[in-house]
Amino acid sequence: MVNQLNTGNLNTLKFGQTLLVNARKVANGKIQLEFAEVVQQNDNVNVLQAFNASDARFQTKARRAWQTAEPKDAVAILGIEAIGDMSKYSADGKLELNVLNPTMNGQRLRVQITETTEPRNQWEADNVDRAAKRRGAEGDFILHNGLHIFTRMDIVLNEANHTFLQPDPASNTVVSSVFGAVDTATGEIQS
């Protein structure tokens, strides 16, 4: 049977698998479906990650994408009756689904990543500090040709065609409270 509830979870999700995590109520009687997929950015093995595979801080986390839908249309497409039954949603408006490799009309639903230097809308343009790609949660911005990178997450059928931009080299300068700035490539102390 396709689109079976509780056939997967985020903790065991592997590269190439997609998970329909949950549905949650949003405005105007609609719902938002949350999808997750572990995406490998390139074919290169990350040696640092391999040597630290048992350390949770080095594990590749699933990328997330959300799809807004009319509940009755989501039920018709996915065949999951619980999505349309609002009494099944928790007090916080969520319904856990955990459907491994969900399908639509017999075709796999996948998360597709598209990186661009163009903000999608005025909110992204006005909130670069929250919308642009960073090195870690509070890290430096990751740039491409000197421009901020914005990430689009979409749900597509069958195969995802990811677009990853080549980041500019990271700055070799680290600020130190004792020495001022240190060029990590040369060890030169700058004041």
N, C-alpha and C positions, 0 to 999 in steps of 0.2 A: 504494500500500500504506500502511496506517495504522501509526502507532507505529514508524517507521523509525529505527534507531539512527544516531547521528552526523549528524542533519539540521539541527542548530543548535548554538550555543554561547553562553556568557554574554557574551562580548565583542561579539557582533553582535545580541543580543536587543533587540527594539524594543517600544515601547508596544503593548499588545494581544496580544503573543505570550507563550506559556507554554513553559517548558522543563522536561522531566523530566531533571534533571541527572545523578543517579546513584542507585544502591541501595547500602546498606551493611548489613552484618550487625549485628544487635543481639541482646539476650538471648532466651533460650527458643526459638532456632531461627527467629526472625522476622527480617524485614528492614525497613529504613526507606527510603522513597522520598523524595528531595529534589526539590522543585519550585521554580522561580523564575519571577517575572513582574515586569515593569516596570509599576508602578501609578501612575497620575496621580491625585493627591489631589483635585483639582478641575479645572474647565474653564479656569481662569485661566492665562495664560501667565506663567511665572516669568521676568521681564525680566532679573534678575541672571543667571540660568542661561543665558538666550539669548545675552547679551552675553559669556558665558564658556564657550560650548559646546565649544571646543577644549581647555579646561582640565579635566583629569580630576577635579579636586577639586569641580567643579560639576556633574558628570554624575549623573543619576538612576540609582541602583543598583537592581538587581532585588531585590524582596522575596522571602523564602524561606519555605517551609512544608514540613513533613515529615509523611508518612503511614506509619504502621506497618502491616505486612501479613504475612500468611503467604506465603512464596515461591510455593507452588503456586497460590494464589488470585490473586496478582499476575500470574503467567504466564497464567492462564485469562482474566483481565480485559483485560490489555494485549496479549497475544499475543506477548510478548517472551520467547522460550525461555531466553535467557542469564540472566535473572533467577533462574530455578530451578536453574541449574547452579552450585553453590557452588565448583567448581574454576575458574570464570572470574573469581572475585573476587580482588583483589590481596591481598598479605600484610597490608595494613592493613584488610582487610575491605570494600573498596569496589569497585564495578563502575560504570565510567563508561558512561552511556547517551546523553545529549545528544539526546533526542527532542523535536523542535520540535512544539508544539501537540498534546500527547498526548490521546488519546481513550479513552473507556470506553463500550462499547456504542454507538459512533457519535456520542457527545456529547463536546464539548471539556471537558477538566479545567482548572480555573482556580484561581488563588490568591485567596482572599477575606480581606479585612482587616476586623476588627471591633475598634474601640477601646471600652473600658469603664473605669469607675472602680472596679470590683469585682475584687479579686484572684481568679484562677481557683481557687486552692487555697492550702493553708497555706504551701507553700514561697514562693509569690509574696508572701503577707502578711508572712512573716518575712524576706524578702529584697528589700524594696522597692528598695534601692540597686542591685540587679542586674536587677530585673524591670520597673521602671517606665520610661516613656519619658523620654528626655533630649534636650537640645540638644547633640548631638555625644556622642562616647563618654564623656567625663568632664564634660560640661556640666551646667548647672542642670536640674532636673526640669521637665518640661512638665506643667502642671496644668490641670484643667478644673473650674471652680467650686471651686477650692482643693483639689481631690483629685487624687492621682496617676492617670495614665493608663496602663492596661495594654493590650497589643495581642495579639489572637488572630489566628492565621494558620490558615486552614482550606482544604481542597481541596473545591471544589464543581463541579457540572456546569453547562455552558453559560455562564451569565452570573453574574459575581460581584456581590453587593450589598454594597458596602463601607459601613462606618459609621465616619466620622471625627468625633471630638469637637472642638469649637471650643476651642482653647487659651486660657487666661487670658493677658492681656498680659504680655510679658516684663518683668522688673524693669529699670528704667532706671538702676539703681545699679551702678556698676562699682567694685571695690575697687582702689585704687592704692597701691603701697608708699610713694610720695612724699607724696601728698595725703590719704590715708585713703580715703574713698569719694567718687565723683563721680557726680552725677545727669547722665546723658548727654542727657537731654531739655532740661535747663536750663543745664547747665554748672556748677551749684552745687557747691562743694567742701564736703563734710560731714566733721566730725571726730568 
